[in-house]
Amino acid sequence: MFSDQPSLRKTIRIGLLVFALMAIISGTLPLVLISPGILSGTAMPDRFPAFAIIAVANYSFAIILLLVRSKFLKVRSG
């Protein structure tokens, strides 16, 4: 499908990498925001599960994007 258009393949690979990085950042931000409250002992138990679910979903999405990028869009030299 992409064999005759190397520029399209490169664009898709870069796009998948950018989306994966954005998913990692958006998964880390909720954990960074809630960690001071957890470490200080402030009562925030009702918010932690929601932030943890957001982080796990975003990290899973990033892993899937990186797997697609590495397995299905391999760079062929030559």
HTML snippet that shows the backbone in 3Dmol.js (N, CA, C, O; Angstrom):
<script src="https://3Dmol.org/build/3Dmol-min.js"></script>
<div id="view" style="width:600px;height:400px;position:relative"></div>
<script>
const pdb = `
ATOM      1  N   MET A   1       0.817  -1.196   0.000  1.00  0.00           N
ATOM      2  CA  MET A   1       0.000   0.000   0.000  1.00  0.00           C
ATOM      3  C   MET A   1       0.862   1.261   0.000  1.00  0.00           C
ATOM      4  O   MET A   1       0.568   2.216  -0.719  1.00  0.00           O
ATOM      5  N   PHE A   2       1.933   1.266   0.811  1.00  0.00           N
ATOM      6  CA  PHE A   2       2.779   2.443   0.907  1.00  0.00           C
ATOM      7  C   PHE A   2       4.096   2.269   0.160  1.00  0.00           C
ATOM      8  O   PHE A   2       4.948   3.155   0.217  1.00  0.00           O
ATOM      9  N   SER A   3       4.286   1.153  -0.537  1.00  0.00           N
ATOM     10  CA  SER A   3       5.592   0.851  -1.102  1.00  0.00           C
ATOM     11  C   SER A   3       6.008   1.838  -2.184  1.00  0.00           C
ATOM     12  O   SER A   3       7.201   2.107  -2.325  1.00  0.00           O
ATOM     13  N   ASP A   4       5.073   2.385  -2.951  1.00  0.00           N
ATOM     14  CA  ASP A   4       5.444   3.292  -4.018  1.00  0.00           C
ATOM     15  C   ASP A   4       5.423   4.758  -3.591  1.00  0.00           C
ATOM     16  O   ASP A   4       5.659   5.637  -4.420  1.00  0.00           O
ATOM     17  N   GLN A   5       5.148   5.042  -2.323  1.00  0.00           N
ATOM     18  CA  GLN A   5       5.120   6.411  -1.833  1.00  0.00           C
ATOM     19  C   GLN A   5       5.923   6.517  -0.534  1.00  0.00           C
ATOM     20  O   GLN A   5       5.342   6.514   0.551  1.00  0.00           O
ATOM     21  N   PRO A   6       7.245   6.612  -0.635  1.00  0.00           N
ATOM     22  CA  PRO A   6       8.060   6.671   0.590  1.00  0.00           C
ATOM     23  C   PRO A   6       7.826   7.927   1.407  1.00  0.00           C
ATOM     24  O   PRO A   6       7.981   7.894   2.628  1.00  0.00           O
ATOM     25  N   SER A   7       7.457   9.034   0.778  1.00  0.00           N
ATOM     26  CA  SER A   7       7.212  10.252   1.546  1.00  0.00           C
ATOM     27  C   SER A   7       5.938  10.114   2.392  1.00  0.00           C
ATOM     28  O   SER A   7       5.871  10.639   3.503  1.00  0.00           O
ATOM     29  N   LEU A   8       4.942   9.414   1.871  1.00  0.00           N
ATOM     30  CA  LEU A   8       3.722   9.174   2.643  1.00  0.00           C
ATOM     31  C   LEU A   8       4.022   8.270   3.833  1.00  0.00           C
ATOM     32  O   LEU A   8       3.514   8.500   4.930  1.00  0.00           O
ATOM     33  N   ARG A   9       4.836   7.253   3.625  1.00  0.00           N
ATOM     34  CA  ARG A   9       5.234   6.345   4.708  1.00  0.00           C
ATOM     35  C   ARG A   9       5.967   7.124   5.803  1.00  0.00           C
ATOM     36  O   ARG A   9       5.707   6.927   6.990  1.00  0.00           O
ATOM     37  N   LYS A  10       6.872   8.000   5.404  1.00  0.00           N
ATOM     38  CA  LYS A  10       7.634   8.792   6.370  1.00  0.00           C
ATOM     39  C   LYS A  10       6.714   9.737   7.128  1.00  0.00           C
ATOM     40  O   LYS A  10       6.869   9.908   8.338  1.00  0.00           O
ATOM     41  N   THR A  11       5.772  10.345   6.448  1.00  0.00           N
ATOM     42  CA  THR A  11       4.824  11.251   7.090  1.00  0.00           C
ATOM     43  C   THR A  11       3.960  10.520   8.110  1.00  0.00           C
ATOM     44  O   THR A  11       3.717  11.028   9.204  1.00  0.00           O
ATOM     45  N   ILE A  12       3.503   9.337   7.752  1.00  0.00           N
ATOM     46  CA  ILE A  12       2.682   8.552   8.677  1.00  0.00           C
ATOM     47  C   ILE A  12       3.503   8.113   9.880  1.00  0.00           C
ATOM     48  O   ILE A  12       3.003   8.146  11.005  1.00  0.00           O
ATOM     49  N   ARG A  13       4.759   7.700   9.671  1.00  0.00           N
ATOM     50  CA  ARG A  13       5.627   7.301  10.785  1.00  0.00           C
ATOM     51  C   ARG A  13       5.852   8.464  11.746  1.00  0.00           C
ATOM     52  O   ARG A  13       5.793   8.286  12.962  1.00  0.00           O
ATOM     53  N   ILE A  14       6.110   9.647  11.204  1.00  0.00           N
ATOM     54  CA  ILE A  14       6.332  10.823  12.055  1.00  0.00           C
ATOM     55  C   ILE A  14       5.046  11.186  12.787  1.00  0.00           C
ATOM     56  O   ILE A  14       5.079  11.531  13.968  1.00  0.00           O
ATOM     57  N   GLY A  15       3.918  11.110  12.094  1.00  0.00           N
ATOM     58  CA  GLY A  15       2.640  11.404  12.736  1.00  0.00           C
ATOM     59  C   GLY A  15       2.331  10.455  13.879  1.00  0.00           C
ATOM     60  O   GLY A  15       1.869  10.886  14.936  1.00  0.00           O
ATOM     61  N   LEU A  16       2.580   9.169  13.678  1.00  0.00           N
ATOM     62  CA  LEU A  16       2.339   8.200  14.750  1.00  0.00           C
ATOM     63  C   LEU A  16       3.255   8.462  15.940  1.00  0.00           C
ATOM     64  O   LEU A  16       2.834   8.320  17.088  1.00  0.00           O
ATOM     65  N   LEU A  17       4.500   8.841  15.677  1.00  0.00           N
ATOM     66  CA  LEU A  17       5.421   9.147  16.760  1.00  0.00           C
ATOM     67  C   LEU A  17       4.969  10.383  17.533  1.00  0.00           C
ATOM     68  O   LEU A  17       5.022  10.404  18.763  1.00  0.00           O
ATOM     69  N   VAL A  18       4.528  11.403  16.819  1.00  0.00           N
ATOM     70  CA  VAL A  18       4.052  12.628  17.483  1.00  0.00           C
ATOM     71  C   VAL A  18       2.819  12.335  18.332  1.00  0.00           C
ATOM     72  O   VAL A  18       2.729  12.794  19.470  1.00  0.00           O
ATOM     73  N   PHE A  19       1.879  11.581  17.793  1.00  0.00           N
ATOM     74  CA  PHE A  19       0.681  11.241  18.565  1.00  0.00           C
ATOM     75  C   PHE A  19       1.023  10.397  19.788  1.00  0.00           C
ATOM     76  O   PHE A  19       0.422  10.571  20.848  1.00  0.00           O
ATOM     77  N   ALA A  20       1.986   9.480  19.647  1.00  0.00           N
ATOM     78  CA  ALA A  20       2.399   8.664  20.792  1.00  0.00           C
ATOM     79  C   ALA A  20       3.039   9.535  21.867  1.00  0.00           C
ATOM     80  O   ALA A  20       2.771   9.350  23.054  1.00  0.00           O
ATOM     81  N   LEU A  21       3.880  10.477  21.465  1.00  0.00           N
ATOM     82  CA  LEU A  21       4.489  11.378  22.444  1.00  0.00           C
ATOM     83  C   LEU A  21       3.447  12.241  23.139  1.00  0.00           C
ATOM     84  O   LEU A  21       3.532  12.467  24.346  1.00  0.00           O
ATOM     85  N   MET A  22       2.475  12.720  22.394  1.00  0.00           N
ATOM     86  CA  MET A  22       1.408  13.528  23.006  1.00  0.00           C
ATOM     87  C   MET A  22       0.565  12.684  23.967  1.00  0.00           C
ATOM     88  O   MET A  22       0.121  13.189  24.998  1.00  0.00           O
ATOM     89  N   ALA A  23       0.341  11.413  23.644  1.00  0.00           N
ATOM     90  CA  ALA A  23      -0.408  10.538  24.544  1.00  0.00           C
ATOM     91  C   ALA A  23       0.381  10.283  25.824  1.00  0.00           C
ATOM     92  O   ALA A  23      -0.205  10.219  26.905  1.00  0.00           O
ATOM     93  N   ILE A  24       1.693  10.137  25.720  1.00  0.00           N
ATOM     94  CA  ILE A  24       2.516   9.939  26.908  1.00  0.00           C
ATOM     95  C   ILE A  24       2.486  11.186  27.788  1.00  0.00           C
ATOM     96  O   ILE A  24       2.366  11.090  29.009  1.00  0.00           O
ATOM     97  N   ILE A  25       2.594  12.349  27.162  1.00  0.00           N
ATOM     98  CA  ILE A  25       2.553  13.599  27.924  1.00  0.00           C
ATOM     99  C   ILE A  25       1.196  13.779  28.592  1.00  0.00           C
ATOM    100  O   ILE A  25       1.128  14.156  29.762  1.00  0.00           O
ATOM    101  N   SER A  26       0.122  13.513  27.864  1.00  0.00           N
ATOM    102  CA  SER A  26      -1.204  13.691  28.457  1.00  0.00           C
ATOM    103  C   SER A  26      -1.520  12.619  29.492  1.00  0.00           C
ATOM    104  O   SER A  26      -2.421  12.811  30.309  1.00  0.00           O
ATOM    105  N   GLY A  27      -0.814  11.506  29.482  1.00  0.00           N
ATOM    106  CA  GLY A  27      -0.973  10.508  30.532  1.00  0.00           C
ATOM    107  C   GLY A  27      -0.165  10.849  31.770  1.00  0.00           C
ATOM    108  O   GLY A  27      -0.542  10.484  32.883  1.00  0.00           O
ATOM    109  N   THR A  28       0.942  11.547  31.581  1.00  0.00           N
ATOM    110  CA  THR A  28       1.807  11.901  32.695  1.00  0.00           C
ATOM    111  C   THR A  28       1.289  13.116  33.454  1.00  0.00           C
ATOM    112  O   THR A  28       1.426  13.188  34.676  1.00  0.00           O
ATOM    113  N   LEU A  29       0.701  14.061  32.753  1.00  0.00           N
ATOM    114  CA  LEU A  29       0.225  15.286  33.401  1.00  0.00           C
ATOM    115  C   LEU A  29      -0.743  15.044  34.562  1.00  0.00           C
ATOM    116  O   LEU A  29      -0.554  15.645  35.620  1.00  0.00           O
ATOM    117  N   PRO A  30      -1.767  14.198  34.423  1.00  0.00           N
ATOM    118  CA  PRO A  30      -2.643  13.971  35.579  1.00  0.00           C
ATOM    119  C   PRO A  30      -1.913  13.376  36.775  1.00  0.00           C
ATOM    120  O   PRO A  30      -2.218  13.709  37.920  1.00  0.00           O
ATOM    121  N   LEU A  31      -0.957  12.502  36.515  1.00  0.00           N
ATOM    122  CA  LEU A  31      -0.214  11.913  37.626  1.00  0.00           C
ATOM    123  C   LEU A  31       0.685  12.941  38.300  1.00  0.00           C
ATOM    124  O   LEU A  31       0.859  12.910  39.518  1.00  0.00           O
ATOM    125  N   VAL A  32       1.254  13.851  37.516  1.00  0.00           N
ATOM    126  CA  VAL A  32       2.082  14.913  38.089  1.00  0.00           C
ATOM    127  C   VAL A  32       1.224  15.865  38.908  1.00  0.00           C
ATOM    128  O   VAL A  32       1.658  16.352  39.952  1.00  0.00           O
ATOM    129  N   LEU A  33       0.027  16.130  38.450  1.00  0.00           N
ATOM    130  CA  LEU A  33      -0.854  17.050  39.173  1.00  0.00           C
ATOM    131  C   LEU A  33      -1.370  16.472  40.481  1.00  0.00           C
ATOM    132  O   LEU A  33      -1.560  17.206  41.451  1.00  0.00           O
ATOM    133  N   ILE A  34      -1.596  15.169  40.517  1.00  0.00           N
ATOM    134  CA  ILE A  34      -2.175  14.580  41.721  1.00  0.00           C
ATOM    135  C   ILE A  34      -1.111  14.095  42.705  1.00  0.00           C
ATOM    136  O   ILE A  34      -1.413  13.913  43.885  1.00  0.00           O
ATOM    137  N   SER A  35       0.118  13.884  42.253  1.00  0.00           N
ATOM    138  CA  SER A  35       1.137  13.335  43.149  1.00  0.00           C
ATOM    139  C   SER A  35       1.471  14.228  44.340  1.00  0.00           C
ATOM    140  O   SER A  35       1.712  13.676  45.414  1.00  0.00           O
ATOM    141  N   PRO A  36       1.509  15.563  44.248  1.00  0.00           N
ATOM    142  CA  PRO A  36       1.751  16.346  45.471  1.00  0.00           C
ATOM    143  C   PRO A  36       0.668  16.150  46.525  1.00  0.00           C
ATOM    144  O   PRO A  36       0.961  16.147  47.720  1.00  0.00           O
ATOM    145  N   GLY A  37      -0.562  15.989  46.100  1.00  0.00           N
ATOM    146  CA  GLY A  37      -1.643  15.751  47.052  1.00  0.00           C
ATOM    147  C   GLY A  37      -1.531  14.402  47.725  1.00  0.00           C
ATOM    148  O   GLY A  37      -1.848  14.265  48.907  1.00  0.00           O
ATOM    149  N   ILE A  38      -1.083  13.408  46.985  1.00  0.00           N
ATOM    150  CA  ILE A  38      -0.920  12.074  47.560  1.00  0.00           C
ATOM    151  C   ILE A  38       0.261  12.057  48.519  1.00  0.00           C
ATOM    152  O   ILE A  38       0.178  11.483  49.605  1.00  0.00           O
ATOM    153  N   LEU A  39       1.362  12.687  48.116  1.00  0.00           N
ATOM    154  CA  LEU A  39       2.565  12.674  48.944  1.00  0.00           C
ATOM    155  C   LEU A  39       2.415  13.530  50.210  1.00  0.00           C
ATOM    156  O   LEU A  39       3.045  13.236  51.226  1.00  0.00           O
ATOM    157  N   SER A  40       1.596  14.575  50.163  1.00  0.00           N
ATOM    158  CA  SER A  40       1.431  15.427  51.342  1.00  0.00           C
ATOM    159  C   SER A  40       0.409  14.862  52.320  1.00  0.00           C
ATOM    160  O   SER A  40       0.310  15.338  53.451  1.00  0.00           O
ATOM    161  N   GLY A  41      -0.336  13.878  51.911  1.00  0.00           N
ATOM    162  CA  GLY A  41      -1.318  13.269  52.801  1.00  0.00           C
ATOM    163  C   GLY A  41      -2.681  13.923  52.740  1.00  0.00           C
ATOM    164  O   GLY A  41      -3.547  13.620  53.561  1.00  0.00           O
ATOM    165  N   THR A  42      -2.889  14.811  51.789  1.00  0.00           N
ATOM    166  CA  THR A  42      -4.187  15.449  51.629  1.00  0.00           C
ATOM    167  C   THR A  42      -5.215  14.401  51.206  1.00  0.00           C
ATOM    168  O   THR A  42      -4.909  13.475  50.455  1.00  0.00           O
ATOM    169  N   ALA A  43      -6.425  14.569  51.699  1.00  0.00           N
ATOM    170  CA  ALA A  43      -7.484  13.603  51.373  1.00  0.00           C
ATOM    171  C   ALA A  43      -7.937  13.799  49.936  1.00  0.00           C
ATOM    172  O   ALA A  43      -8.730  14.695  49.649  1.00  0.00           O
ATOM    173  N   MET A  44      -7.434  12.961  49.029  1.00  0.00           N
ATOM    174  CA  MET A  44      -7.824  13.006  47.628  1.00  0.00           C
ATOM    175  C   MET A  44      -8.116  11.611  47.078  1.00  0.00           C
ATOM    176  O   MET A  44      -7.849  11.354  45.904  1.00  0.00           O
ATOM    177  N   PRO A  45      -8.650  10.712  47.885  1.00  0.00           N
ATOM    178  CA  PRO A  45      -8.804   9.341  47.370  1.00  0.00           C
ATOM    179  C   PRO A  45      -9.849   9.223  46.269  1.00  0.00           C
ATOM    180  O   PRO A  45      -9.800   8.283  45.476  1.00  0.00           O
ATOM    181  N   ASP A  46     -10.793  10.158  46.204  1.00  0.00           N
ATOM    182  CA  ASP A  46     -11.838  10.049  45.190  1.00  0.00           C
ATOM    183  C   ASP A  46     -11.338  10.464  43.810  1.00  0.00           C
ATOM    184  O   ASP A  46     -11.956  10.089  42.813  1.00  0.00           O
ATOM    185  N   ARG A  47     -10.261  11.210  43.712  1.00  0.00           N
ATOM    186  CA  ARG A  47      -9.748  11.655  42.421  1.00  0.00           C
ATOM    187  C   ARG A  47      -8.690  10.724  41.841  1.00  0.00           C
ATOM    188  O   ARG A  47      -8.508  10.691  40.624  1.00  0.00           O
ATOM    189  N   PHE A  48      -8.010   9.992  42.658  1.00  0.00           N
ATOM    190  CA  PHE A  48      -6.915   9.152  42.170  1.00  0.00           C
ATOM    191  C   PHE A  48      -7.348   8.097  41.156  1.00  0.00           C
ATOM    192  O   PHE A  48      -6.665   7.937  40.145  1.00  0.00           O
ATOM    193  N   PRO A  49      -8.445   7.368  41.369  1.00  0.00           N
ATOM    194  CA  PRO A  49      -8.827   6.362  40.361  1.00  0.00           C
ATOM    195  C   PRO A  49      -9.105   6.962  38.987  1.00  0.00           C
ATOM    196  O   PRO A  49      -8.766   6.366  37.965  1.00  0.00           O
ATOM    197  N   ALA A  50      -9.711   8.125  38.964  1.00  0.00           N
ATOM    198  CA  ALA A  50      -9.991   8.754  37.666  1.00  0.00           C
ATOM    199  C   ALA A  50      -8.697   9.129  36.965  1.00  0.00           C
ATOM    200  O   ALA A  50      -8.551   8.888  35.767  1.00  0.00           O
ATOM    201  N   PHE A  51      -7.763   9.712  37.691  1.00  0.00           N
ATOM    202  CA  PHE A  51      -6.484  10.085  37.088  1.00  0.00           C
ATOM    203  C   PHE A  51      -5.692   8.855  36.672  1.00  0.00           C
ATOM    204  O   PHE A  51      -5.011   8.876  35.647  1.00  0.00           O
ATOM    205  N   ALA A  52      -5.772   7.802  37.443  1.00  0.00           N
ATOM    206  CA  ALA A  52      -5.058   6.572  37.095  1.00  0.00           C
ATOM    207  C   ALA A  52      -5.642   5.946  35.830  1.00  0.00           C
ATOM    208  O   ALA A  52      -4.894   5.447  34.990  1.00  0.00           O
ATOM    209  N   ILE A  53      -6.954   5.965  35.683  1.00  0.00           N
ATOM    210  CA  ILE A  53      -7.592   5.428  34.478  1.00  0.00           C
ATOM    211  C   ILE A  53      -7.204   6.240  33.255  1.00  0.00           C
ATOM    212  O   ILE A  53      -6.946   5.678  32.191  1.00  0.00           O
ATOM    213  N   ILE A  54      -7.161   7.567  33.399  1.00  0.00           N
ATOM    214  CA  ILE A  54      -6.747   8.430  32.288  1.00  0.00           C
ATOM    215  C   ILE A  54      -5.309   8.105  31.887  1.00  0.00           C
ATOM    216  O   ILE A  54      -5.003   7.985  30.700  1.00  0.00           O
ATOM    217  N   ALA A  55      -4.435   7.964  32.870  1.00  0.00           N
ATOM    218  CA  ALA A  55      -3.033   7.673  32.577  1.00  0.00           C
ATOM    219  C   ALA A  55      -2.880   6.311  31.896  1.00  0.00           C
ATOM    220  O   ALA A  55      -2.148   6.190  30.914  1.00  0.00           O
ATOM    221  N   VAL A  56      -3.553   5.301  32.404  1.00  0.00           N
ATOM    222  CA  VAL A  56      -3.447   3.963  31.814  1.00  0.00           C
ATOM    223  C   VAL A  56      -3.996   3.954  30.388  1.00  0.00           C
ATOM    224  O   VAL A  56      -3.406   3.333  29.503  1.00  0.00           O
ATOM    225  N   ALA A  57      -5.101   4.628  30.161  1.00  0.00           N
ATOM    226  CA  ALA A  57      -5.672   4.688  28.816  1.00  0.00           C
ATOM    227  C   ALA A  57      -4.722   5.389  27.848  1.00  0.00           C
ATOM    228  O   ALA A  57      -4.528   4.925  26.724  1.00  0.00           O
ATOM    229  N   ASN A  58      -4.136   6.494  28.271  1.00  0.00           N
ATOM    230  CA  ASN A  58      -3.225   7.221  27.391  1.00  0.00           C
ATOM    231  C   ASN A  58      -1.939   6.444  27.147  1.00  0.00           C
ATOM    232  O   ASN A  58      -1.439   6.429  26.023  1.00  0.00           O
ATOM    233  N   TYR A  59      -1.394   5.802  28.171  1.00  0.00           N
ATOM    234  CA  TYR A  59      -0.189   5.001  27.978  1.00  0.00           C
ATOM    235  C   TYR A  59      -0.469   3.804  27.070  1.00  0.00           C
ATOM    236  O   TYR A  59       0.374   3.449  26.246  1.00  0.00           O
ATOM    237  N   SER A  60      -1.627   3.185  27.207  1.00  0.00           N
ATOM    238  CA  SER A  60      -1.999   2.064  26.338  1.00  0.00           C
ATOM    239  C   SER A  60      -2.114   2.520  24.886  1.00  0.00           C
ATOM    240  O   SER A  60      -1.647   1.842  23.972  1.00  0.00           O
ATOM    241  N   PHE A  61      -2.740   3.673  24.689  1.00  0.00           N
ATOM    242  CA  PHE A  61      -2.875   4.234  23.346  1.00  0.00           C
ATOM    243  C   PHE A  61      -1.495   4.512  22.746  1.00  0.00           C
ATOM    244  O   PHE A  61      -1.268   4.238  21.567  1.00  0.00           O
ATOM    245  N   ALA A  62      -0.584   5.050  23.540  1.00  0.00           N
ATOM    246  CA  ALA A  62       0.765   5.339  23.058  1.00  0.00           C
ATOM    247  C   ALA A  62       1.505   4.059  22.687  1.00  0.00           C
ATOM    248  O   ALA A  62       2.203   4.019  21.674  1.00  0.00           O
ATOM    249  N   ILE A  63       1.359   3.020  23.494  1.00  0.00           N
ATOM    250  CA  ILE A  63       2.019   1.744  23.205  1.00  0.00           C
ATOM    251  C   ILE A  63       1.476   1.147  21.911  1.00  0.00           C
ATOM    252  O   ILE A  63       2.244   0.629  21.100  1.00  0.00           O
ATOM    253  N   ILE A  64       0.166   1.213  21.711  1.00  0.00           N
ATOM    254  CA  ILE A  64      -0.430   0.700  20.482  1.00  0.00           C
ATOM    255  C   ILE A  64       0.087   1.470  19.271  1.00  0.00           C
ATOM    256  O   ILE A  64       0.414   0.871  18.246  1.00  0.00           O
ATOM    257  N   LEU A  65       0.162   2.795  19.385  1.00  0.00           N
ATOM    258  CA  LEU A  65       0.682   3.590  18.273  1.00  0.00           C
ATOM    259  C   LEU A  65       2.127   3.241  17.955  1.00  0.00           C
ATOM    260  O   LEU A  65       2.495   3.133  16.786  1.00  0.00           O
ATOM    261  N   LEU A  66       2.946   3.065  18.979  1.00  0.00           N
ATOM    262  CA  LEU A  66       4.344   2.724  18.748  1.00  0.00           C
ATOM    263  C   LEU A  66       4.500   1.318  18.161  1.00  0.00           C
ATOM    264  O   LEU A  66       5.392   1.079  17.346  1.00  0.00           O
ATOM    265  N   LEU A  67       3.638   0.392  18.574  1.00  0.00           N
ATOM    266  CA  LEU A  67       3.684  -0.953  17.986  1.00  0.00           C
ATOM    267  C   LEU A  67       3.289  -0.932  16.515  1.00  0.00           C
ATOM    268  O   LEU A  67       3.925  -1.585  15.687  1.00  0.00           O
ATOM    269  N   VAL A  68       2.242  -0.185  16.192  1.00  0.00           N
ATOM    270  CA  VAL A  68       1.831  -0.057  14.797  1.00  0.00           C
ATOM    271  C   VAL A  68       2.956   0.565  13.984  1.00  0.00           C
ATOM    272  O   VAL A  68       3.247   0.133  12.868  1.00  0.00           O
ATOM    273  N   ARG A  69       3.581   1.581  14.555  1.00  0.00           N
ATOM    274  CA  ARG A  69       4.671   2.261  13.860  1.00  0.00           C
ATOM    275  C   ARG A  69       5.844   1.322  13.618  1.00  0.00           C
ATOM    276  O   ARG A  69       6.448   1.353  12.546  1.00  0.00           O
ATOM    277  N   SER A  70       6.170   0.498  14.589  1.00  0.00           N
ATOM    278  CA  SER A  70       7.349  -0.357  14.440  1.00  0.00           C
ATOM    279  C   SER A  70       7.072  -1.627  13.633  1.00  0.00           C
ATOM    280  O   SER A  70       7.945  -2.083  12.894  1.00  0.00           O
ATOM    281  N   LYS A  71       5.888  -2.200  13.757  1.00  0.00           N
ATOM    282  CA  LYS A  71       5.610  -3.478  13.101  1.00  0.00           C
ATOM    283  C   LYS A  71       5.113  -3.319  11.669  1.00  0.00           C
ATOM    284  O   LYS A  71       5.570  -4.031  10.774  1.00  0.00           O
ATOM    285  N   PHE A  72       4.191  -2.400  11.443  1.00  0.00           N
ATOM    286  CA  PHE A  72       3.537  -2.326  10.145  1.00  0.00           C
ATOM    287  C   PHE A  72       4.155  -1.308   9.199  1.00  0.00           C
ATOM    288  O   PHE A  72       3.936  -1.375   7.989  1.00  0.00           O
ATOM    289  N   LEU A  73       4.911  -0.381   9.726  1.00  0.00           N
ATOM    290  CA  LEU A  73       5.514   0.647   8.883  1.00  0.00           C
ATOM    291  C   LEU A  73       7.031   0.601   9.002  1.00  0.00           C
ATOM    292  O   LEU A  73       7.671   1.610   9.296  1.00  0.00           O
ATOM    293  N   LYS A  74       7.592  -0.565   8.775  1.00  0.00           N
ATOM    294  CA  LYS A  74       9.034  -0.731   8.875  1.00  0.00           C
ATOM    295  C   LYS A  74       9.709   0.046   7.762  1.00  0.00           C
ATOM    296  O   LYS A  74       9.210   0.123   6.640  1.00  0.00           O
ATOM    297  N   VAL A  75      10.859   0.621   8.098  1.00  0.00           N
ATOM    298  CA  VAL A  75      11.636   1.339   7.101  1.00  0.00           C
ATOM    299  C   VAL A  75      12.433   0.332   6.295  1.00  0.00           C
ATOM    300  O   VAL A  75      13.176  -0.475   6.854  1.00  0.00           O
ATOM    301  N   ARG A  76      12.280   0.378   5.005  1.00  0.00           N
ATOM    302  CA  ARG A  76      13.003  -0.548   4.131  1.00  0.00           C
ATOM    303  C   ARG A  76      14.127   0.220   3.455  1.00  0.00           C
ATOM    304  O   ARG A  76      13.888   1.177   2.719  1.00  0.00           O
ATOM    305  N   SER A  77      15.343  -0.208   3.713  1.00  0.00           N
ATOM    306  CA  SER A  77      16.476   0.456   3.072  1.00  0.00           C
ATOM    307  C   SER A  77      16.778  -0.203   1.730  1.00  0.00           C
ATOM    308  O   SER A  77      16.630  -1.412   1.555  1.00  0.00           O
ATOM    309  N   GLY A  78      17.196   0.619   0.812  1.00  0.00           N
ATOM    310  CA  GLY A  78      17.598   0.071  -0.478  1.00  0.00           C
ATOM    311  C   GLY A  78      16.665   0.277  -1.571  1.00  0.00           C
ATOM    312  O   GLY A  78      16.926  -0.154  -2.695  1.00  0.00           O
TER     313      GLY A  78
END
`;
const viewer = $3Dmol.createViewer("view");
viewer.addModel(pdb, "pdb");
viewer.setStyle({}, {cartoon: {color: "spectrum"}});
viewer.zoomTo();
viewer.render();
</script>
